[in-house]
Amino acid sequence: MISPRTIRRWLPLVLLIALAAMSWAIADASDIDDASIEPVVYDAQLVSPLLSARRIPQSLQAPIAFDAIQPAIDAVLRGSTPDSCLIVSVEGRILGQQNPAVGLVPASNEKLVTTYVALQVLGAEARFTTKVETPTPPVAGVIDGNLFLIGGGDPFLSTDDWWAQYDDTNGRAHTRLEALADAVVAAGVTQVTGNVVGDESYFDQIRTGEWAQRLIDSNQSGPLTALAVNQGYAQWPAVYEGSFRPRVAASDPALHATQVFAALLADRGVTVGGTSVGIAPVGSTSIATIESPPVLDLITHVNSYSDNYGAEILLKHLGRQASGVGSTAAGASAVTAFLQQNGFPMTGVSIVDGSGLAETQTLTCGLLSAVLAAAGPDSAFAESLSIGGERGSLVNRHVGTPADGNVFAKTGTLNDVTALSGFVDSVVDDGTSVIFAYIVNGELAGQDQTIRALQEPFVEQLAEYPQAPSTEDLDPLPSLALD
């Protein structure tokens, strides 16, 4: 019995032969007067036969390439749980899929949706401003009253001590709080008779999403606020070793940020009366400001290093942009509305937070694939992702393989989830990129090394697509001129 795969491979050639036969029969039966046709003399001859496979390169290459990649797709599907989904596509053509519309817990693959919408809505060049203002303008360097530190939702406002814990800063974005203190001194301020007051009113004061207590206890994200320094942490190890557990979150992140800022001012010779939190009066005088890196740099940090805090702050920005409310709930509604309005597949989708820590939300491989396709493999969004062998959560994967430097993807792991979605540039055919979206749910799936071990060879085989004769090899040979 002839297999469907064999039929699919040779069907284009069979149809071409049939078409040629029909054309010959029609021409033979024609009532055109042969005598009226002038003879044509050709000075070249065909090297390839009329029905050569070289005349249908695209039609033949596609099924051969499909057959070559299918074992890799089959292998990763066999090793997955029943609660899993997968889509692999090239230029809109599906190479393989399973459960594309089934809603599954996405873990950090949620960040793909959050950051894509942030890039579209907020814009790549948007920046978030931290301000220093006073109701009473300084006189001879003295502010007779309070000085307000006003948060603008900069997720990576930090001190040099925080930055020093990382030996890998490729793709990490940050704003130096020290530079803001320097700007206050440069403005001529030498004394604040009142308090340095922290204002976090740009967002709400709900510090977490709908997260399991174990994730909060293990410091998967700092406390959420519009005004935080060092992501809201008061203590952390001198060297980051891949675990957030040793960190200690500030009980009041806005007050903590204010205290750190006041200490920086004191280090620079500025006398302050104390610290507190409150809301700056309308019409206060600006003393200094500092801007965050652009949104594109922020999402590169979020996607490359799977930064939960940054993703959640971006979600609050989206909520404020859409409704004037800087909350997680408003942000989730804004993301959902954007996707619906732009025709993305939403069956099985429920968005709850921005980072993927919430285990009550669901995405589908269909949505992830559509988001990746909408962005495109040559986009700034694609460049924001972790890069195999080079940056972020994939820096130690695919080293020395065809995927090294050619896979741009977002990882995702929770106890019961493992996910990986992104782009793979072909090392065989320059300009070809494979899009893939993969989520596995199941008890302890995120810790199942057998499942996770399938991901790397799968991606590496995608980098060798298409494994087939090139279209150049299948093209007609040039004709030879006759002497």
C-alpha positions as CSV (number, residue, x, y, z in Angstrom):
1,M,0.0,0.0,0.0
2,I,1.4,3.4,-1.0
3,S,1.7,5.7,2.0
4,P,0.1,9.2,2.1
5,R,3.6,10.7,2.5
6,T,4.8,9.0,-0.7
7,I,1.7,10.2,-2.5
8,R,2.3,13.8,-1.3
9,R,5.9,13.7,-2.4
10,W,5.3,12.6,-6.0
11,L,1.8,14.2,-6.6
12,P,3.3,17.4,-8.1
13,L,5.3,15.5,-10.7
14,V,2.3,13.2,-11.6
15,L,0.1,16.3,-12.1
16,L,2.7,17.9,-14.3
17,I,2.9,14.8,-16.5
18,A,-0.9,14.7,-16.8
19,L,-1.0,18.4,-17.7
20,A,1.6,17.9,-20.4
21,A,-0.3,15.0,-21.9
22,M,-3.5,16.9,-22.0
23,S,-1.8,19.9,-23.7
24,W,-0.3,17.5,-26.4
25,A,-3.7,16.0,-27.1
26,I,-5.4,19.4,-27.4
27,A,-2.7,20.6,-29.7
28,D,-2.9,17.5,-31.9
29,A,-6.7,17.8,-32.3
30,S,-6.5,21.5,-33.2
31,D,-8.0,22.6,-36.6
32,I,-5.3,25.3,-37.1
33,D,-4.0,25.3,-40.7
34,D,-0.5,23.9,-40.5
35,A,0.5,25.7,-43.7
36,S,-0.1,29.1,-42.2
37,I,2.4,28.6,-39.4
38,E,5.9,29.9,-40.2
39,P,8.7,27.5,-39.1
40,V,10.7,28.6,-36.1
41,V,14.4,28.1,-36.0
42,Y,15.9,27.9,-32.5
43,D,19.6,28.5,-31.9
44,A,19.6,26.8,-28.4
45,Q,18.8,23.4,-27.1
46,L,17.2,22.2,-23.9
47,V,19.6,20.5,-21.5
48,S,16.8,19.4,-19.1
49,P,14.0,17.2,-20.4
50,L,10.6,18.9,-20.6
51,L,9.3,16.9,-17.7
52,S,12.4,17.1,-15.5
53,A,12.0,17.6,-11.8
54,R,14.2,20.7,-12.2
55,R,11.1,22.4,-13.6
56,I,9.2,22.2,-10.2
57,P,11.9,22.9,-7.6
58,Q,9.6,24.5,-5.0
59,S,7.0,21.7,-5.3
60,L,9.6,19.0,-4.8
61,Q,11.7,20.6,-2.2
62,A,8.8,21.2,0.2
63,P,7.7,17.6,0.8
64,I,11.3,16.3,1.0
65,A,12.1,19.0,3.6
66,F,8.8,18.1,5.4
67,D,9.8,14.4,5.6
68,A,13.2,15.3,6.9
69,I,11.9,17.5,9.8
70,Q,8.9,15.3,10.7
71,P,10.9,12.8,12.9
72,A,12.1,15.7,15.2
73,I,8.5,16.9,15.6
74,D,7.2,13.4,16.2
75,A,9.9,12.8,18.8
76,V,9.1,15.9,20.9
77,L,5.4,15.1,20.8
78,R,5.9,11.4,21.9
79,G,7.9,12.6,24.8
80,S,5.3,15.1,26.0
81,T,2.3,14.7,28.2
82,P,-1.3,14.5,26.9
83,D,-1.7,18.1,28.2
84,S,0.7,19.7,25.7
85,C,0.6,21.7,22.5
86,L,3.0,22.4,19.7
87,I,3.0,24.3,16.4
88,V,5.9,24.4,14.0
89,S,5.6,26.6,10.9
90,V,7.6,28.3,8.1
91,E,6.2,31.4,6.4
92,G,2.7,30.5,7.4
93,R,2.9,26.9,6.4
94,I,2.3,24.4,9.2
95,L,4.9,21.7,9.4
96,G,3.4,20.0,12.5
97,Q,0.9,20.8,15.2
98,Q,-0.9,19.3,18.2
99,N,-3.7,20.8,20.3
100,P,-3.1,24.3,18.9
101,A,-6.3,25.8,20.5
102,V,-6.1,24.0,23.9
103,G,-5.6,26.4,26.8
104,L,-2.6,25.5,29.0
105,V,-0.7,27.2,31.8
106,P,2.2,29.0,29.9
107,A,4.7,29.9,32.7
108,S,7.0,32.5,31.4
109,N,5.9,32.2,27.9
110,E,3.3,34.7,29.1
111,K,6.0,37.3,28.8
112,L,5.9,36.9,25.0
113,V,2.4,38.3,25.0
114,T,3.0,41.0,27.5
115,T,6.1,42.4,25.9
116,Y,4.7,42.1,22.3
117,V,1.7,44.2,23.3
118,A,3.9,46.6,25.3
119,L,6.1,47.2,22.2
120,Q,3.0,47.8,20.1
121,V,1.1,50.0,22.5
122,L,3.8,51.9,24.4
123,G,6.3,52.0,21.6
124,A,9.9,51.0,21.4
125,E,11.3,54.4,22.3
126,A,9.0,55.2,25.3
127,R,10.7,55.9,28.6
128,F,9.5,56.1,32.2
129,T,10.5,59.1,34.3
130,T,11.4,59.3,37.9
131,K,11.1,62.9,39.2
132,V,12.3,64.9,42.1
133,E,10.1,67.9,43.0
134,T,9.4,70.3,45.8
135,P,6.5,72.5,46.7
136,T,8.9,75.1,48.0
137,P,11.6,76.2,45.6
138,P,15.1,76.2,47.1
139,V,16.6,79.4,48.3
140,A,20.4,79.5,48.4
141,G,20.5,75.7,48.2
142,V,18.0,75.2,51.0
143,I,14.6,73.6,50.5
144,D,12.4,74.8,53.4
145,G,10.0,71.8,53.4
146,N,9.8,68.4,51.8
147,L,11.5,67.0,48.7
148,F,9.4,64.5,46.8
149,L,10.8,61.4,45.0
150,I,8.0,60.5,42.5
151,G,8.0,57.1,40.9
152,G,7.1,56.7,37.2
153,G,7.2,52.9,37.0
154,D,10.8,52.4,36.0
155,P,11.2,48.7,36.7
156,F,15.0,48.7,36.7
157,L,15.8,51.8,38.8
158,S,18.8,50.5,40.9
159,T,22.0,51.3,42.7
160,D,25.5,50.3,41.8
161,D,25.5,47.7,44.6
162,W,22.6,45.9,43.0
163,W,24.1,46.0,39.6
164,A,27.4,44.6,40.9
165,Q,25.9,41.2,41.7
166,Y,25.6,40.3,38.0
167,D,28.6,39.1,36.0
168,D,26.5,38.8,32.9
169,T,25.1,42.2,31.9
170,N,24.5,41.5,28.2
171,G,21.0,42.7,27.5
172,R,20.2,43.8,31.1
173,A,18.8,47.4,31.3
174,H,19.1,49.6,34.4
175,T,18.8,53.2,35.6
176,R,21.3,54.5,38.1
177,L,19.7,56.1,41.2
178,E,23.1,57.6,41.9
179,A,22.7,59.7,38.7
180,L,19.5,61.1,40.0
181,A,21.1,62.1,43.3
182,D,24.0,63.7,41.4
183,A,21.4,65.7,39.4
184,V,19.9,67.1,42.7
185,V,23.3,68.2,43.8
186,A,24.0,69.7,40.4
187,A,20.7,71.7,40.9
188,G,22.4,73.4,43.8
189,V,20.5,71.7,46.7
190,T,22.4,71.5,49.9
191,Q,19.7,71.0,52.5
192,V,16.2,69.8,52.9
193,T,14.6,70.9,56.2
194,G,11.7,68.5,55.8
195,N,11.6,64.9,54.7
196,V,12.4,63.2,51.5
197,V,8.9,61.8,50.6
198,G,8.3,58.9,48.3
199,D,5.3,59.1,46.0
200,E,4.2,55.8,44.4
201,S,0.7,57.0,43.3
202,Y,1.3,56.4,39.6
203,F,0.3,52.7,40.2
204,D,-1.9,51.0,42.8
205,Q,-0.3,49.4,45.9
206,I,-1.2,45.8,45.3
207,R,2.2,44.1,45.6
208,T,1.6,40.7,43.9
209,G,-0.4,39.1,41.2
210,E,-2.6,36.0,41.7
211,W,0.4,33.9,42.6
212,A,0.9,30.8,44.8
213,Q,2.4,31.6,48.2
214,R,5.4,29.4,47.4
215,L,6.3,31.8,44.5
216,I,5.9,34.9,46.7
217,D,8.0,33.3,49.5
218,S,10.8,32.4,47.1
219,N,11.0,36.0,45.8
220,Q,10.1,35.2,42.2
221,S,9.2,38.9,42.0
222,G,9.8,41.9,44.1
223,P,6.9,43.9,45.6
224,L,5.0,45.7,42.8
225,T,5.0,49.5,42.9
226,A,5.6,52.6,40.8
227,L,8.5,53.6,43.0
228,A,11.1,50.9,43.8
229,V,14.8,50.7,43.8
230,N,16.5,47.3,43.2
231,Q,13.2,45.8,42.3
232,G,12.0,46.4,45.9
233,Y,14.6,44.3,47.6
234,A,16.4,45.5,50.8
235,Q,19.0,42.7,50.9
236,W,20.5,40.3,48.4
237,P,23.7,38.2,48.0
238,A,26.8,40.0,46.7
239,V,26.9,37.5,43.8
240,Y,23.8,36.3,42.0
241,E,23.8,32.5,41.7
242,G,20.6,31.8,39.9
243,S,18.2,31.8,43.0
244,F,16.0,34.6,44.3
245,R,15.5,32.9,47.7
246,P,18.3,34.7,49.6
247,R,16.9,38.1,48.7
248,V,14.8,40.0,51.3
249,A,11.9,42.1,50.0
250,A,11.3,45.5,51.6
251,S,8.0,45.6,53.6
252,D,7.3,49.1,52.1
253,P,9.2,49.4,48.8
254,A,8.3,53.0,48.2
255,L,9.6,54.0,51.7
256,H,12.7,51.8,51.1
257,A,13.4,53.6,47.8
258,T,13.1,56.9,49.6
259,Q,15.5,55.9,52.3
260,V,18.1,54.7,49.8
261,F,17.8,58.0,47.9
262,A,18.1,60.0,51.1
263,A,21.2,58.1,52.0
264,L,22.7,58.9,48.5
265,L,22.0,62.5,49.0
266,A,23.6,62.5,52.4
267,D,26.7,60.8,50.9
268,R,26.9,63.8,48.6
269,G,26.7,66.4,51.4
270,V,23.0,67.1,51.3
271,T,21.4,67.4,54.7
272,V,17.8,65.9,55.0
273,G,15.4,65.9,57.8
274,G,14.0,62.4,57.4
275,T,12.0,60.1,55.1
276,S,8.3,59.3,54.6
277,V,5.8,58.5,51.9
278,G,3.0,60.6,50.5
279,I,1.7,62.3,47.4
280,A,3.4,65.3,45.8
281,P,1.3,68.5,45.6
282,V,0.2,69.5,42.1
283,G,2.3,72.3,40.7
284,S,5.5,71.5,42.6
285,T,8.8,72.7,41.2
286,S,11.0,70.2,39.3
287,I,14.5,69.8,40.8
288,A,15.7,66.8,38.7
289,T,14.5,63.9,36.6
290,I,15.9,60.7,35.2
291,E,14.5,58.5,32.4
292,S,14.5,54.8,32.1
293,P,16.1,53.0,29.1
294,P,13.6,52.7,26.2
295,V,10.9,50.1,26.2
296,L,12.8,48.0,23.7
297,D,15.7,47.7,26.1
298,L,13.3,46.9,29.0
299,I,11.6,44.1,27.1
300,T,15.0,42.7,26.1
301,H,15.9,42.5,29.8
302,V,12.5,40.9,30.6
303,N,12.6,38.4,27.8
304,S,16.3,37.5,27.8
305,Y,16.5,36.9,31.6
306,S,12.8,36.1,32.2
307,D,12.5,39.0,34.6
308,N,9.1,38.6,36.4
309,Y,9.2,42.0,38.1
310,G,9.8,43.9,34.8
311,A,7.0,42.1,33.1
312,E,4.6,42.9,35.8
313,I,5.5,46.6,35.8
314,L,5.1,46.7,32.0
315,L,1.6,45.2,32.5
316,K,0.7,48.0,35.0
317,H,1.8,50.6,32.4
318,L,-0.5,49.0,29.9
319,G,-3.4,49.2,32.3
320,R,-2.7,52.9,33.0
321,Q,-2.3,53.6,29.3
322,A,-5.7,52.0,28.5
323,S,-7.8,53.0,31.5
324,G,-5.9,55.4,33.7
325,V,-5.5,52.7,36.4
326,G,-2.0,51.3,36.9
327,S,-3.0,47.8,38.2
328,T,-2.4,44.2,37.2
329,A,-6.1,43.6,36.5
330,A,-6.3,46.7,34.3
331,G,-3.2,45.6,32.4
332,A,-4.5,42.1,31.9
333,S,-7.8,43.6,30.5
334,A,-5.8,45.9,28.2
335,V,-3.7,43.0,26.8
336,T,-6.8,40.9,26.2
337,A,-8.6,43.8,24.5
338,F,-5.6,44.5,22.2
339,L,-5.3,40.8,21.1
340,Q,-9.1,40.6,20.4
341,Q,-9.2,43.9,18.5
342,N,-6.3,42.8,16.3
343,G,-7.7,39.4,15.4
344,F,-5.5,37.0,17.4
345,P,-7.0,33.6,18.2
346,M,-8.4,33.9,21.7
347,T,-10.2,30.6,22.2
348,G,-8.7,28.9,25.3
349,V,-6.9,32.2,26.4
350,S,-7.2,33.7,29.8
351,I,-4.7,36.4,30.8
352,V,-4.3,37.1,34.5
353,D,-0.8,38.6,34.9
354,G,2.2,39.8,32.9
355,S,5.0,37.4,33.9
356,G,3.4,33.9,33.8
357,L,3.7,33.3,37.6
358,A,-0.1,33.0,37.9
359,E,-1.1,29.4,37.5
360,T,-4.7,30.3,36.9
361,Q,-4.1,31.7,33.4
362,T,-4.0,29.9,30.1
363,L,-2.5,30.5,26.7
364,T,-2.6,28.4,23.5
365,C,0.2,27.5,21.1
366,G,-2.0,29.0,18.4
367,L,-1.9,32.4,20.1
368,L,1.9,32.2,20.8
369,S,2.5,31.2,17.2
370,A,0.3,34.0,15.9
371,V,2.1,36.6,18.1
372,L,5.5,35.4,16.9
373,A,4.4,35.5,13.3
374,A,2.9,39.0,13.7
375,A,6.2,40.2,15.1
376,G,8.4,38.4,12.5
377,P,11.8,36.8,12.8
378,D,13.6,39.9,11.6
379,S,11.9,42.2,14.1
380,A,13.2,44.1,17.2
381,F,10.9,41.9,19.2
382,A,12.7,38.7,18.0
383,E,16.0,40.3,18.9
384,S,14.7,40.9,22.5
385,L,14.5,37.2,23.2
386,S,17.1,35.0,24.8
387,I,19.7,33.8,22.2
388,G,21.0,30.2,22.2
389,G,24.6,30.1,23.3
390,E,24.8,33.8,23.6
391,R,22.4,35.6,26.0
392,G,20.0,35.1,28.8
393,S,18.3,31.9,29.8
394,L,19.6,30.1,26.7
395,V,23.2,31.2,27.2
396,N,24.4,27.7,28.2
397,R,22.2,25.8,25.7
398,H,23.0,24.9,22.1
399,V,26.6,25.9,22.4
400,G,28.6,24.6,19.4
401,T,25.4,23.3,17.6
402,P,23.6,24.6,14.5
403,A,21.3,26.5,16.9
404,D,24.2,28.4,18.5
405,G,23.4,32.1,17.8
406,N,20.4,31.1,15.6
407,V,17.6,30.4,18.1
408,F,15.7,33.3,19.6
409,A,13.3,32.0,22.2
410,K,11.5,32.4,25.5
411,T,11.8,29.7,28.1
412,G,9.2,29.0,30.7
413,T,9.2,26.8,33.8
414,L,7.0,26.2,36.8
415,N,6.6,23.0,38.9
416,D,4.0,21.6,36.5
417,V,5.0,23.5,33.3
418,T,7.7,23.6,30.8
419,A,7.5,25.8,27.7
420,L,9.7,27.1,24.9
421,S,8.6,29.3,22.0
422,G,10.4,31.5,19.5
423,F,12.3,31.6,16.2
424,V,15.1,29.4,14.7
425,D,17.1,30.7,11.7
426,S,18.0,28.1,9.3
427,V,21.7,27.4,8.8
428,V,20.9,25.6,5.5
429,D,18.8,28.3,3.7
430,D,19.7,31.9,4.5
431,G,16.5,33.9,5.1
432,T,14.4,31.0,6.2
433,S,13.1,31.0,9.8
434,V,11.1,28.4,11.7
435,I,8.5,29.6,14.2
436,F,7.7,27.2,17.0
437,A,5.5,27.3,20.1
438,Y,5.6,24.5,22.7
439,I,3.9,24.1,26.1
440,V,3.7,21.0,28.3
441,N,1.6,20.8,31.4
442,G,1.5,17.9,33.9
443,E,2.5,16.9,37.4
444,L,6.1,18.1,37.9
445,A,6.5,18.5,34.1
446,G,8.7,21.5,34.8
447,Q,11.1,19.3,36.7
448,D,10.9,16.3,34.3
449,Q,14.4,16.1,32.8
450,T,13.3,13.6,30.2
451,I,10.8,16.1,28.7
452,R,13.2,19.0,28.9
453,A,16.0,16.9,27.3
454,L,13.9,16.7,24.2
455,Q,13.8,20.4,23.7
456,E,17.4,21.0,22.8
457,P,17.8,18.4,20.0
458,F,14.4,19.5,18.7
459,V,15.4,23.1,18.3
460,E,18.8,22.1,16.8
461,Q,17.1,20.0,14.2
462,L,14.8,23.0,13.3
463,A,18.0,25.0,12.6
464,E,18.8,22.5,9.8
465,Y,15.5,23.0,8.0
466,P,15.1,22.5,5.1
467,Q,17.0,19.3,4.8
468,A,16.4,18.8,1.1
469,P,18.0,19.6,-2.2
470,S,18.1,23.4,-2.6
471,T,15.9,25.0,-5.2
472,E,19.1,26.0,-7.1
473,D,19.9,22.3,-7.4
474,L,16.4,21.6,-8.7
475,D,16.4,24.6,-11.1
476,P,16.8,23.9,-14.9
477,L,20.3,23.9,-16.1
478,P,21.2,26.8,-18.4
479,S,20.6,26.2,-22.1
480,L,23.6,25.7,-24.4
481,A,23.9,28.0,-27.4
482,L,24.5,26.2,-30.7
483,D,27.4,27.2,-32.9
